């Protein structure tokens, strides 16, 4: 099978409100429609992300067929499938609305591989997009970011094998597995440590056809780059992770699977900026604030 050419797919929101969306009687402040912000999917095939071509995107149909949460918004002039839109005209959202967000515990090098594969759950409500704030509750203690290669699931999948696991992958994005270390020690399931609201930034886009075997992973904290590592340092690889997860649960279109953090991190506090980098994808930046 010929590998698919890399392309970027993003979930975005137009910066200018839709006149129809604002003026529709159904969009009154008390209506359900008013509480459903617009979302569209766009794609870009340019190799140079920073080029003029790399900043001009084409509106596409949802890459998650059958997923109501990941369907595009209704008609809007200039946002029909095939229309070209400038990056200046929209904001990047988290790349999908997942039903499940999963991570892999102790997945670094041979030491991790010598242990049984073990996953942990992160609440889907913890997911935020690029530029949104990581909010730290008062008294939470040490909180650290973890830059990770994240798998974006493209189809419903159960009981995958090493031969077909890759067919369930739409592409890859960057995930930040923000973790409260004190809570991680006191909560053996890690739920309170990893599922706090805003503790899973993801984005800014999905890259399809990525050769993820040896890509640099790292964190930049307030402009200072911390020691990096590589996806090659992960103990359990992408296909193996998907086989393991789908041996006991069904994955759905839009689900996110964080694969592990082999690099260096540091504590964060309100006022900081955290940037997670993964080679071949780009970078994901989020400010840090105190939770209200």
C-alpha positions in Angstrom: 0.0 0.0 0.0 1.4 3.4 -0.9 1.5 5.7 2.2 -0.8 8.7 2.1 0.8 12.0 1.4 1.0 14.1 4.5 -1.7 16.8 4.9 -3.0 18.9 7.7 -6.6 18.8 8.8 -7.9 21.3 11.4 -11.1 22.0 13.3 -11.6 25.7 13.3 -14.0 28.5 14.2 -14.4 31.6 12.0 -13.4 34.8 13.9 -16.3 36.8 12.4 -19.7 35.8 13.7 -22.0 34.4 11.0 -24.8 37.0 10.3 -27.3 34.1 9.9 -26.1 32.6 13.2 -26.5 35.8 15.1 -29.8 37.0 13.5 -31.7 33.7 13.5 -34.6 33.6 15.9 -33.4 30.2 16.9 -30.2 31.7 18.1 -31.8 33.7 21.0 -29.6 33.8 24.1 -31.8 31.2 25.8 -31.8 28.7 22.9 -29.7 25.6 22.6 -28.5 26.8 19.2 -26.9 29.8 20.8 -24.8 27.5 23.0 -23.4 25.6 20.0 -20.5 27.7 18.5 -19.6 27.1 14.9 -17.0 24.6 13.8 -15.7 23.8 10.4 -13.0 21.5 9.1 -10.2 22.7 6.8 -7.3 21.0 5.1 -3.9 22.1 3.8 -1.4 20.1 1.6 1.5 22.6 1.7 4.8 21.1 2.8 5.9 24.5 4.3 3.5 25.3 7.1 4.7 28.9 7.3 4.4 29.6 3.6 1.6 31.6 2.0 0.2 28.4 0.7 0.5 26.9 4.1 -1.7 29.6 5.6 -4.5 29.2 3.0 -6.8 26.4 3.8 -9.6 24.6 2.0 -12.9 23.9 3.7 -13.6 20.1 3.7 -16.3 17.8 5.0 -15.8 16.4 8.5 -13.1 13.7 8.5 -15.1 11.9 11.2 -18.2 10.5 9.3 -20.9 9.4 11.6 -19.7 11.4 14.5 -22.4 14.0 15.4 -20.0 15.8 17.8 -17.5 16.2 14.9 -19.9 17.3 12.2 -19.4 20.7 10.6 -21.7 23.6 11.2 -24.5 24.4 8.8 -24.3 26.6 5.7 -22.3 29.8 5.9 -21.3 32.0 2.9 -17.6 31.5 2.2 -17.4 28.3 4.2 -18.8 25.8 1.8 -16.8 22.7 1.1 -14.1 23.6 -1.4 -13.9 27.3 -0.4 -10.5 28.7 0.5 -10.1 30.5 3.8 -7.1 32.4 5.2 -5.6 31.4 8.5 -6.2 35.0 9.6 -9.9 34.4 9.4 -10.3 31.6 12.0 -9.1 30.3 15.3 -7.8 26.7 15.7 -9.8 24.5 18.0 -8.8 21.2 19.6 -8.6 19.0 16.5 -11.6 16.8 17.4 -14.4 16.4 20.0 -13.4 13.0 21.5 -15.6 10.5 23.3 -12.5 9.1 24.9 -9.1 10.5 25.8 -6.6 7.9 26.9 -2.9 7.9 27.8 -0.2 5.3 28.4 1.5 5.0 31.8 5.2 4.4 32.2 5.8 4.3 28.5 9.4 5.3 28.2 12.1 3.1 26.8 12.8 -0.5 27.7 11.9 0.1 31.4 8.4 0.9 30.4 8.2 -2.0 28.0 9.3 -4.4 30.7 6.1 -3.5 32.5 2.7 -4.6 31.4 0.9 -2.2 29.1 -1.3 0.1 31.2 -3.6 2.9 30.1 -5.2 5.7 32.0 -8.3 7.8 31.3 -8.5 11.5 30.9 -11.9 13.2 30.9 -13.0 14.5 27.5 -14.0 17.6 29.3 -10.4 18.3 30.0 -9.6 19.0 26.4 -8.9 22.5 25.2 -7.5 24.0 22.1 -4.4 26.1 21.1 -4.2 29.4 23.0 -6.7 28.4 25.6 -5.6 28.7 29.2 -4.5 25.9 31.4 -6.2 26.7 34.7 -4.6 25.8 37.9 -6.8 25.4 41.0 -5.5 27.0 44.2 -3.5 24.6 46.4 -3.1 21.9 43.7 0.6 21.7 44.2 3.2 20.8 41.6 1.7 20.6 38.1 3.8 19.7 35.1 3.1 19.6 31.3 3.9 16.6 29.1 4.3 17.0 25.4 3.1 13.9 23.6 2.5 12.5 20.2 -1.3 11.9 20.1 -3.2 9.5 17.8 -6.4 10.8 16.4 -8.8 7.9 15.8 -10.5 8.0 12.4 -13.0 5.2 12.6 -14.8 2.9 15.1 -12.3 0.3 16.1 -12.4 -2.9 18.3 -10.0 -5.8 18.5 -7.4 -4.3 16.2 -4.3 -6.3 15.2 -0.8 -5.3 14.3 -1.7 -5.8 10.7 -4.7 -3.5 10.6 -4.2 -1.1 13.6 -3.0 1.7 11.3 -6.3 1.7 9.4 -8.0 3.2 12.5 -5.7 6.2 12.5 -6.7 9.4 10.9 -3.5 11.1 11.8 -1.5 12.6 14.6 -1.6 15.8 16.7 0.1 17.2 19.8 -1.3 16.5 23.2 -0.3 18.1 26.5 -0.9 15.6 29.3 -0.9 18.2 32.1 -0.5 16.3 35.4 -0.9 17.3 39.1 1.9 15.4 40.8 0.7 15.5 44.4 -2.7 14.2 43.2 -1.0 11.5 41.1 0.6 10.1 44.2 -2.7 10.1 46.3 -5.0 8.9 43.5 -3.9 5.5 42.3 -6.2 5.8 39.2 -4.7 9.3 38.4 -8.1 10.6 37.5 -8.0 13.7 39.7 -4.4 14.3 38.6 -5.0 14.3 34.9 -8.7 15.1 34.3 -9.0 18.5 35.8 -10.7 21.0 33.5 -8.2 22.3 30.9 -5.6 19.7 31.6 -5.5 18.3 28.1 -4.6 20.9 25.5 -4.5 19.4 22.0 -3.8 20.7 18.5 -3.2 22.8 16.5 -4.0 20.4 13.7 -3.9 16.7 12.6 -1.1 15.6 10.3 -2.0 12.5 8.2 0.6 10.2 6.7 3.2 11.2 9.4 6.3 9.0 9.8 6.1 9.2 13.6 8.8 6.6 14.4 11.6 9.1 15.3 10.2 12.6 15.8 11.6 15.0 18.4 9.4 15.7 21.4 9.9 18.6 23.9 8.6 21.3 26.1 9.3 25.0 25.9 8.6 26.8 29.2 8.4 30.6 29.1 10.6 30.6 26.0 13.3 28.2 27.4 13.6 24.9 25.7 13.9 21.9 28.0 15.9 18.7 27.1 14.1 16.9 24.3 13.7 13.2 23.4 12.2 11.2 20.5 9.2 9.2 19.8 11.7 6.4 19.3 12.1 6.4 23.1 8.6 5.3 23.6 8.4 1.7 25.0 5.1 0.7 23.5 4.6 1.9 19.9 1.5 3.3 18.3 0.3 0.1 16.7 0.8 -1.9 19.9 -1.0 0.7 21.9 -4.0 0.6 19.7 -4.1 -3.2 19.7 -3.9 -3.1 23.5 -6.6 -0.5 24.0 -9.1 -2.1 21.5 -8.7 -5.5 23.1 -11.0 -4.3 25.9 -12.8 -1.2 24.6 -14.2 0.4 21.4 -12.5 3.5 20.1 -14.6 6.0 18.2 -13.9 8.6 15.5 -12.3 11.7 17.1 -10.9 9.8 20.1 -7.4 10.9 21.3 -4.7 8.5 22.4 -1.7 10.1 24.1 1.3 7.8 23.6 3.8 8.9 26.3 6.3 11.6 27.4 10.0 10.7 27.2 11.4 14.2 27.5 12.0 16.7 30.4 9.4 18.8 32.1 9.1 21.4 34.9 6.5 22.9 37.2 4.2 25.5 35.8 2.3 28.4 37.6 -0.1 31.2 36.6 1.5 33.6 34.2 3.6 31.0 32.4 3.4 29.9 28.8 3.8 26.3 27.8 4.7 25.2 24.3 4.7 21.5 23.4 6.6 20.5 20.2 6.5 17.3 18.2 8.5 17.0 15.0 6.6 16.8 11.8 3.5 18.4 13.4 4.6 21.7 14.9 3.9 23.3 18.3 1.0 23.8 20.6 1.1 26.8 23.0 -1.1 27.6 25.9 -1.0 30.2 28.7 -1.3 29.2 32.3 -3.7 31.0 34.6 -5.2 30.6 38.1 -8.6 28.9 38.0 -11.4 31.2 39.0 
